[in-house]
Amino acid sequence: MPEDTPRITGERGSSQPTEVVQAGEVAEALEGGHVTALEEYSFVEAKHRAETARMLAYTLVLMLGLTVAGHYAAVFWLKLSGKADAIEDLSRIFTGWLPVISGLVGSAITYYFTREKG
């Protein structure tokens, strides 16, 4: 780029106004903060896998508990509302969902407690 050609500073799509800087001028620098070496941020794969397995197991157990509690609450509410015919439809949905969620919970808990043995 020739010395006397103006340069335009600023990022594309930025909300900051662009500034035309003549050749030989120095644009004002923005403070970007402190940059540290990547080695300071250690990543331990075993710890990450253990935390992920624990989180999945707890989440799936919570989902199972909420599903069962929600089913009983819905049946109770439908019975009190006089909509007993809807209980059969709800029970059909629950009968299809329970094996899925219980299989996931069983797998997650088995993995969570036996992951070091494998």
Secondary structure, DSSP 8 states (H G I E B T S, - for coil): --TTS-EEES-TT-SS--EEE-TT-------------GGGS---HHHHHHHHHHHHHHHHHHHHHHHHHHHHHHHHHHHHHT-HHHHHHHHHHHHHHHHHHHHHHHHHHHHHHHTTT-
